[in-house]
Amino acid sequence: MRRVVFNQKGGVGKSTIVCNLAAISASEGLRTLVVDLDAQGNSTQYLLGAQAAEPGPTAANFFETSLTYNFRPVDVTSFVRPTPFENLDVMPAHPDLDALHGKLESRYKIYKLRDALLELDAVYDAIYIDTPPALNFYTRSALIAVERCLIPFDCDDFSRRALYTLLDNVKEIQQDHNDGLQVEGIVINQFQPRASLPTKLVEELVSEGLPVLESRLSSSVKIRESHQHATPMIHLDPRHKLAQEYLALHRELAG
């Protein structure tokens, strides 16, 4: 299964959701890959920690190869690095992704990621993609390359307004480039059940018939500790409420 976590709004928890779901997938024995397409590299830092600064292959190297004429097939796995967690690999981000963006877009390399991930389907059981907070070449590439799209929602009115535009953008990708793409669901993140506004917003989204998932992810300072230690919740503190919420979300997505 190829899945992207996408929202054009920043700060909604895309990287955290990607890495924690991927870590659970790997902990259950599935060969799992995270592809980090955000030049900020939050998912890369989260999964590799200090190793993220070490020289090695990155997503930027992968995209660079698409700008040159190669007469030999490129081994996509050569751009992947192992993480400290069993069954979990990452194609790391790199700041050069920003510099490559214009060249890739002008040369219309929008299908290169899809072709690469189709090859990696033979290697991995689950692939998760982290994206920049913008509808740009990399997010379009990801939406074209996957089967499922998860949308984080952080329960404020600005996010709600942006959500409708986001859904329209995904629908356009479906119609023009990837008719197999499905919005798997809206993930309610940083949820505070005792606050009236988040509860009201979620109820309204559900009443509108939007695909809001049952699982909720709480707001917790524990996730900052998880980031600091470069250790997803399932490994840092599997009994913590937030770790259990991620497990529930993973089970819901698995059906």
Long-range contacts (C-beta under 8 A, 24 or more apart in sequence): 1-125, 1-126, 1-127, 1-147, 1-148, 2-117, 2-121, 2-127, 2-129, 2-145, 2-146, 2-147, 2-148, 3-126, 3-127, 3-128, 3-129, 3-146, 3-147, 3-148, 3-149, 3-150, 3-184, 3-253, 4-128, 4-129, 4-131, 4-139, 4-142, 4-143, 4-145, 4-146, 4-148, 4-149, 4-150, 5-128, 5-129, 5-130, 5-131, 5-149, 5-150, 5-151, 5-152, 5-187, 6-131, 6-139, 6-142, 6-143, 6-149, 6-150, 6-151, 6-166, 6-170, 7-133, 7-151, 7-152, 7-153, 7-162, 7-166, 8-133, 8-134, 8-135, 8-139, 8-162, 8-165, 8-166, 8-169, 9-133, 9-154, 9-158, 9-159, 9-162, 10-133, 11-133, 11-154, 12-133, 12-152, 12-153, 12-154, 12-159, 12-189, 13-152, 13-154, 13-189, 13-190, 13-217, 14-38, 14-130, 14-131, 14-133, 14-152, 15-42, 15-43, 15-46, 15-130, 16-46, 16-223, 16-226, 16-227, 17-150, 17-152, 17-187, 17-189, 17-217, 18-43, 18-128, 18-129, 18-130, 19-43, 19-46, 19-47, 19-130, 19-232, 20-226, 20-232, 20-233, 20-234, 20-246, 21-128, 21-246, 21-249, 21-250, 21-253, 22-47, 22-88, 22-126, 22-128, 22-232, 23-47, 23-85, 23-88, 23-232, 23-233, 23-234, 23-235, 24-232, 24-234, 24-246, 24-247, 24-250, 25-87, 25-88, 25-125, 25-126, 25-128, 25-250, 26-85, 26-86, 26-87, 26-88, 27-85, 27-86, 27-87, 27-234, 27-235, 29-87, 30-87, 30-125, 30-126, 31-87, 31-123, 31-124, 31-125, 31-126, 32-87, 32-88, 32-89, 32-124, 32-125, 32-126, 32-127, 32-128, 33-80, 33-88, 33-89, 33-90, 33-91, 33-120, 33-123, 33-124, 33-126, 33-127, 33-128, 34-88, 34-89, 34-90, 34-91, 34-127, 34-128, 34-129, 34-130, 35-59, 35-90, 35-91, 35-113, 35-117, 35-127, 35-128, 35-129, 35-130, 35-142, 36-90, 36-91, 36-92, 36-93, 36-130, 37-93, 37-97, 37-129, 37-130, 37-131, 37-132, 37-138, 37-139, 37-141, 37-142, 38-93, 38-97, 38-130, 38-131, 38-132, 38-133, 38-138, 39-93, 39-94, 39-95, 39-96, 39-97, 39-98, 39-132, 40-93, 40-132, 41-92, 41-93, 41-94, 41-95, 42-130, 43-90, 43-93, 43-130, 44-90, 44-92, 44-93, 45-227, 45-230, 46-226, 46-227, 46-230, 46-232, 47-83, 47-85, 47-88, 47-90, 47-230, 47-232, 48-81, 48-83, 48-84, 48-90, 48-92, 48-230, 49-84, 49-229, 49-230, 50-230, 51-81, 51-84, 52-92, 56-81, 56-92, 57-81, 57-91, 57-92, 58-91, 58-92, 58-93, 58-94, 58-96, 59-91, 59-92, 59-93, 59-94, 59-97, 60-93, 60-94, 60-95, 60-96, 60-97, 60-100, 61-94, 62-91, 62-116, 63-97, 63-100, 63-104, 63-109, 63-112, 64-96, 64-100, 66-104, 66-107, 66-109, 66-112, 67-100, 67-103, 67-104, 67-107, 67-109, 76-116, 76-119, 76-120, 77-120, 77-123, 85-232, 85-235, 89-124, 93-130, 97-138, 101-136, 101-137, 101-138, 104-137, 105-136, 105-137, 109-137, 109-141, 110-137, 110-140, 110-141, 110-144, 110-177, 111-141, 111-144, 112-141, 113-141, 113-142, 113-144, 113-145, 114-141, 114-144, 114-145, 114-178, 116-145, 117-145, 117-146, 135-169, 140-173, 140-177, 143-170, 143-173, 143-177, 143-178, 143-181, 144-173, 144-177, 144-178, 144-181, 145-178, 146-178, 146-181, 147-180, 147-181, 147-182, 148-181, 148-182, 148-183, 148-184, 149-181, 149-182, 149-183, 149-184, 150-184, 150-185, 150-187, 150-253, 151-183, 151-185, 151-186, 151-187, 152-186, 152-187, 152-189, 153-186, 153-187, 153-188, 153-189, 153-205, 153-212, 154-189, 154-190, 155-188, 155-189, 155-190, 155-191, 155-192, 155-197, 155-198, 155-201, 155-202, 156-197, 156-201, 157-201, 160-201, 160-205, 163-205, 163-210, 167-210, 183-211, 184-211, 184-253, 185-211, 185-212, 185-213, 185-252, 185-253, 186-210, 186-211, 186-212, 186-213, 187-213, 187-215, 187-217, 187-249, 188-212, 188-213, 188-215, 188-216, 188-217, 189-217, 190-217, 190-218, 190-219, 191-216, 191-217, 191-218, 191-219, 192-218, 192-219, 213-249, 213-252, 213-253, 214-252, 215-245, 215-248, 215-249, 215-252, 216-245, 217-242, 217-245, 217-246, 217-249, 218-242, 218-245
